[in-house]
Amino acid sequence: MPRNVEIKAHVHALEALLTRARTLADGPAQTLEQDDTFFAVPYGRLKLRLVDGAAAELIHYERPDAPGARASDYVRVAVPDAAALREALARGLGVVGRVRKRRWLLLAGQTRIHLDRVEGLGDFVELEVVLRAGQSDADGARVAEDLMRALGLADAPRLAGAYLDLLRAESVSCTPSAPTPPSPAPTAPREAPP
């Protein structure tokens, strides 16, 4: 089963961070619109991801909900009919939430740099260090922390959990008379995938 080590943090200047990330990346940024539907499962998290309204994949992952670098085991499966699968999973398991975001994806060595503008939450950076054969979780954590320093985010508070957890917490704290405003429109240019 594939494994990675992840770090996630809230950021305040996504455009400046995108400029910095481009200097560290192996190529140009790819911009993706992602729509994740999460389903009720007894272990880990299960989501159906629709990318740019077309390609879809089912992703199951398990990782601890703790701040800092944490290991994640995951399985990804390509889905030819996302609408039918979403209906079947919703009927059989139940939907626990939905996360929509614009993601700027950059690759830096073995690390996927995700700069995310999450609807209803704001801007985040998420690093995913894909572990190579023989690499330990500690090795992956070192790679992630080094990249956080290179991005100027060494002291950025790390987040535990998933965007879904943050959205659910926000919905509990918001009253009907004071809904969370939508995220501002991105000013970074949209780039075509490589």
C-alpha positions as CSV (number, residue, x, y, z in Angstrom):
1,M,0.0,0.0,0.0
2,P,1.4,3.5,-0.9
3,R,2.4,5.7,2.0
4,N,3.2,9.3,2.4
5,V,4.0,11.8,5.1
6,E,1.9,14.9,5.2
7,I,2.0,18.4,6.7
8,K,-0.9,20.9,6.5
9,A,-0.9,24.5,7.5
10,H,-3.1,27.6,7.1
11,V,-1.5,30.4,5.0
12,H,-2.4,34.1,4.5
13,A,-0.6,35.0,1.3
14,L,-1.3,32.3,-1.2
15,E,-0.1,34.2,-4.2
16,A,3.3,35.0,-2.6
17,L,3.6,31.4,-1.5
18,L,2.8,30.2,-5.1
19,T,5.7,32.3,-6.4
20,R,8.1,30.8,-3.8
21,A,6.9,27.3,-4.5
22,R,7.5,27.7,-8.2
23,T,11.2,28.4,-7.5
24,L,11.5,25.0,-5.6
25,A,9.4,22.9,-8.0
26,D,10.6,20.7,-10.8
27,G,8.1,22.2,-13.3
28,P,5.1,24.5,-13.7
29,A,2.1,24.5,-11.4
30,Q,-1.0,22.5,-12.5
31,T,-4.3,24.1,-11.4
32,L,-7.2,21.7,-10.5
33,E,-10.7,22.2,-9.4
34,Q,-11.5,19.4,-6.9
35,D,-14.8,18.4,-5.4
36,D,-14.6,15.7,-2.7
37,T,-17.6,13.9,-1.2
38,F,-16.8,12.0,2.0
39,F,-18.7,8.9,3.1
40,A,-19.3,7.4,6.5
41,V,-16.9,4.5,7.1
42,P,-15.7,2.7,10.3
43,Y,-12.0,3.1,9.5
44,G,-10.1,6.0,8.0
45,R,-11.7,8.3,5.5
46,L,-13.4,7.5,2.1
47,K,-13.9,10.2,-0.5
48,L,-15.0,10.4,-4.1
49,R,-12.9,13.1,-5.8
50,L,-14.1,14.8,-9.0
51,V,-11.3,16.7,-10.7
52,D,-12.2,19.5,-13.1
53,G,-15.7,18.2,-13.4
54,A,-14.5,15.1,-15.4
55,A,-11.9,12.7,-14.0
56,A,-12.8,10.9,-10.8
57,E,-11.2,8.6,-8.3
58,L,-12.2,6.9,-5.0
59,I,-9.6,7.4,-2.3
60,H,-9.5,5.7,1.1
61,Y,-6.9,6.8,3.5
62,E,-5.9,6.4,7.2
63,R,-3.7,8.8,9.1
64,P,-3.7,10.1,12.7
65,D,-5.5,13.4,13.4
66,A,-2.5,15.2,14.9
67,P,-0.7,18.4,14.0
68,G,2.7,18.1,12.4
69,A,4.1,15.6,10.0
70,R,2.0,12.4,10.0
71,A,2.1,9.2,7.9
72,S,-0.8,8.3,5.7
73,D,-1.7,4.9,4.1
74,Y,-3.9,5.3,1.0
75,V,-5.5,3.5,-1.9
76,R,-6.7,5.3,-5.1
77,V,-9.0,3.8,-7.6
78,A,-10.0,5.4,-11.0
79,V,-13.8,5.8,-11.3
80,P,-15.4,5.7,-14.8
81,D,-18.9,6.8,-13.6
82,A,-18.6,9.2,-10.7
83,A,-22.3,10.1,-10.5
84,A,-23.5,6.4,-10.2
85,L,-20.8,5.6,-7.6
86,R,-21.6,8.7,-5.6
87,E,-25.3,7.7,-5.5
88,A,-24.5,4.1,-4.6
89,L,-22.1,5.1,-1.8
90,A,-24.5,7.8,-0.5
91,R,-27.3,5.2,-0.3
92,G,-25.2,2.5,1.3
93,L,-22.9,4.4,3.6
94,G,-24.2,8.0,3.9
95,V,-22.5,11.3,3.1
96,V,-20.7,13.0,5.9
97,G,-19.6,16.1,4.0
98,R,-18.3,17.8,0.9
99,V,-15.1,19.8,0.3
100,R,-14.6,22.0,-2.8
101,K,-11.3,23.6,-3.6
102,R,-9.0,25.1,-6.2
103,R,-5.6,23.4,-5.9
104,W,-2.3,24.5,-7.4
105,L,-0.2,21.3,-7.6
106,L,3.6,21.5,-7.9
107,L,6.1,18.6,-7.7
108,A,9.4,19.0,-5.9
109,G,11.4,15.8,-5.9
110,Q,9.3,13.2,-4.1
111,T,6.9,15.8,-2.6
112,R,3.6,17.0,-3.9
113,I,3.1,20.7,-2.9
114,H,-0.6,21.5,-2.7
115,L,-1.6,25.2,-2.4
116,D,-5.3,25.0,-1.7
117,R,-8.1,27.6,-1.7
118,V,-10.9,25.8,0.1
119,E,-14.4,27.0,-0.2
120,G,-15.7,28.3,3.1
121,L,-12.3,28.0,4.9
122,G,-9.5,30.0,3.2
123,D,-6.0,29.2,2.0
124,F,-3.7,26.3,3.0
125,V,-0.5,24.5,2.1
126,E,-0.4,20.7,2.2
127,L,2.8,18.8,1.6
128,E,2.7,15.1,0.7
129,V,6.1,13.4,0.7
130,V,5.6,10.1,-1.2
131,L,7.8,7.6,0.6
132,R,10.3,5.6,-1.5
133,A,11.2,2.0,-0.8
134,G,13.3,1.8,2.4
135,Q,12.3,5.3,3.6
136,S,10.9,5.6,7.1
137,D,8.2,7.9,8.3
138,A,10.9,9.9,10.1
139,D,12.7,10.3,6.7
140,G,9.5,11.7,5.2
141,A,9.0,14.0,8.1
142,R,12.5,15.5,7.6
143,V,11.8,16.1,3.9
144,A,8.5,17.8,4.7
145,E,10.0,20.0,7.4
146,D,12.9,21.0,5.2
147,L,10.5,22.0,2.5
148,M,8.4,24.0,5.0
149,R,11.5,25.9,5.9
150,A,12.4,26.5,2.3
151,L,8.8,27.9,1.7
152,G,9.3,30.3,4.7
153,L,6.7,28.3,6.8
154,A,8.9,26.9,9.5
155,D,6.8,28.5,12.2
156,A,3.4,28.1,10.6
157,P,1.0,26.3,12.9
158,R,0.4,22.7,11.7
159,L,-3.2,21.5,11.4
160,A,-4.6,18.2,12.6
161,G,-7.4,16.5,10.7
162,A,-8.8,17.1,7.3
163,Y,-10.5,20.1,5.6
164,L,-13.8,18.2,6.2
165,D,-13.2,18.4,10.0
166,L,-12.5,22.2,9.8
167,L,-15.7,22.7,7.7
168,R,-17.8,20.8,10.1
169,A,-16.3,22.7,13.0
170,E,-17.1,26.0,11.2
171,S,-20.7,25.0,10.5
172,V,-21.2,24.3,14.2
173,S,-19.8,27.7,15.2
174,C,-21.7,29.7,12.6
175,T,-25.2,30.8,13.2
176,P,-27.8,31.0,10.4
177,S,-27.7,34.8,10.5
178,A,-23.9,34.9,10.0
179,P,-22.9,32.4,7.4
180,T,-19.2,31.9,6.4
181,P,-18.5,34.2,3.4
182,P,-17.2,32.5,0.2
183,S,-13.5,32.5,-0.4
184,P,-12.2,35.4,-2.5
185,A,-11.6,34.8,-6.2
186,P,-8.0,33.7,-6.9
187,T,-5.7,36.2,-8.4
188,A,-3.0,33.8,-9.4
189,P,-3.1,32.9,-13.1
190,R,-4.6,29.6,-14.2
191,E,-2.1,27.4,-15.9
192,A,-2.8,24.6,-18.3
193,P,-1.8,21.1,-17.1
194,P,1.6,20.0,-18.4
